């Protein structure tokens, strides 16, 4: 009997990536993909003005968004047997 892998808490690096995403030019209230998020993080400077050296790839970014309690998953209908996954910030 194996254990089920569970989503843990966000690490400090993952939290920094999400903070950078919030400061970026992308509007998180409209649907965006994990690829768009990781590309935006790559060009957005941090609080001190320098560009981040460690940037998540789109698969890692999707994992971080899934772990976060701040974002909801939004699925686009299947086109050519592919489901497009978008993310939206929860409205409080």
MOLIN-V74384 format. One record per residue. N is the residue number from 1. RES is the residue in one letter. SS is DSSP state (alpha for helix, beta for strand, coil for the rest). D_CENTER is the distance of its C-alpha to the mean C-alpha in Angstrom with 2 decimals. Layout:
n->[N,N]
res->[RES,RES]
ss->[SS,SS]
d_center->[D_CENTER,D_CENTER]
This chain:
n->[1,2,3,4,5,6,7,8,9,10,11,12,13,14,15,16,17,18,19,20,21,22,23,24,25,26,27,28,29,30,31,32,33,34,35,36,37,38,39,40,41,42,43,44,45,46,47,48,49,50,51,52,53,54,55,56,57,58,59,60,61,62,63,64,65,66,67,68,69,70,71,72,73,74,75,76,77,78,79,80,81,82,83,84,85,86,87,88,89,90,91,92]
res->[X,X,X,X,X,X,X,X,X,X,X,X,X,X,X,X,X,X,X,X,X,X,X,X,X,X,X,X,X,X,X,X,X,X,X,X,X,X,X,X,X,X,X,X,X,X,X,X,X,X,X,X,X,X,X,X,X,X,X,X,X,X,X,X,X,X,X,X,X,X,X,X,X,X,X,X,X,X,X,X,X,X,X,X,X,X,X,X,X,X,X,X]
ss->[coil,coil,coil,coil,coil,coil,coil,coil,coil,coil,coil,alpha,alpha,alpha,alpha,alpha,alpha,alpha,alpha,alpha,alpha,alpha,alpha,coil,coil,coil,coil,coil,coil,coil,coil,beta,coil,alpha,alpha,alpha,alpha,alpha,alpha,alpha,alpha,alpha,alpha,coil,beta,coil,coil,coil,coil,coil,beta,coil,coil,coil,coil,coil,coil,alpha,alpha,alpha,alpha,alpha,alpha,alpha,alpha,alpha,alpha,coil,coil,coil,beta,beta,beta,beta,beta,beta,beta,beta,beta,coil,coil,beta,beta,beta,beta,beta,beta,beta,beta,coil,coil,coil]
d_center->[32.17,28.70,26.07,22.92,19.71,17.85,14.44,15.34,14.51,11.80,13.51,14.36,12.49,9.13,10.27,11.25,8.03,6.73,10.33,10.37,7.73,10.18,13.08,12.27,14.14,11.54,12.51,9.87,12.90,13.26,11.32,8.90,7.81,5.30,8.39,8.77,5.69,7.07,10.44,10.20,9.44,12.38,14.74,14.05,16.54,16.19,18.63,21.56,21.06,20.31,17.61,15.40,16.91,14.37,11.33,8.90,9.82,7.99,9.12,8.03,4.33,5.21,7.33,5.57,4.11,7.67,9.21,8.43,11.29,10.13,8.25,10.38,10.34,12.65,14.66,16.74,20.23,21.28,22.65,24.57,23.48,19.75,17.23,14.44,11.31,9.63,7.51,9.57,10.00,13.00,16.25,18.38]
